[in-house]
Amino acid sequence: MSKQVAVILSGCGVYDGSEIYETTLTLLRLDQLGIGYRCFAPDIDQHHVIDHRSGEVAEGEARNVLTESARLARGEISTLTELAADDFDAVILPGGFGAAKNLSNFAEAGADMRVHEPLAEVLKGFREQRKPIGLMCIAPVMVPRLLGDGIAVTVGHDPGVSGAISAMGGLHRSCGVEEIVVDFENRVVTTPAYMLATRISEAATGIFKLVDRIDELMDL
C-alpha cells in the first residue's frame, strides 16, 4: 500500500483561499513520487470573497470554503472533520490568504490570532503520532498556535510575519524561495513559496523539496 498524504485546503484563489499554483504543484509532486493523497477543507463560509482581477472585496458575495476547495480537488474532497491522522502518513497545508483568513484570523488579528479549532484538533493527532507536517507560504504563521512553541519555520524574509511568529513563541528562520526549513525534532517542513516567488518555477523548486523531504520523513 502506498504512502498517503492529507492535503488541507482553504478555498480557491490566492487572495481568499488556497494558492492555486502551490496546491497544484504539491499534488503534482505527490503523484510523481507515487504517493496517494486526499484533499480536505472546512465546511465554513469564507471570511470574504475577493475579485481576483481588481483585488477588491466582492461586496455582498459569499462562498463556502469546502465548495471552493472542491474546484482545486476536481471534486474529490472531504470535510475537515472527516480527516483522521490514523488514516494518513503525513499532512501538507498549501498557502494562500485562505490560511490567514479562513483557517485562522491572522490577516485581522496578527500575533493575537486564533486558529480554526477543528484544524487544531486534526493537526494535534498528526503531532502526537509524530507524522510529518508540511506548510508553505503564509501557512507556517499558524504553527505556534497549531503545534506549540519553539518550532522552527519560515515564511521567507517578511519582517512583519516573522515578527508575529516570534511573538507567538515560534522560531522563524530566513530562507530563500527555492529552499526549505526542516525542524527534524518536530517533523515540520516549511518553504516560502509565493511569499517570495516571482515565477511558478521558483515556487516549484521549494515545494518539490518540501514534498521530497516529507516523503523521506515518512520513512523514518
ABEGO torsion letter per residue (X at the ends): XBBBBBBBBAEBEAAABBBAAAAAAAAAAAAAAGBBBBBBBBBBBBABBBBAAAGBBBBGBBBBAAAAAAAAAGGBBBBAAABBAAABABBBBBBEAAAAAAABAAAAAEAABBBBAAAAAAAAAAAAAGBBBBBBEAAAAAAAAAAEBGBBBBAEABAAAAAAAAAAGBBBBBBBAABBBBBAAAGBBBBAEAAABABAAAAAAAAAAAAAAAAAAAAX
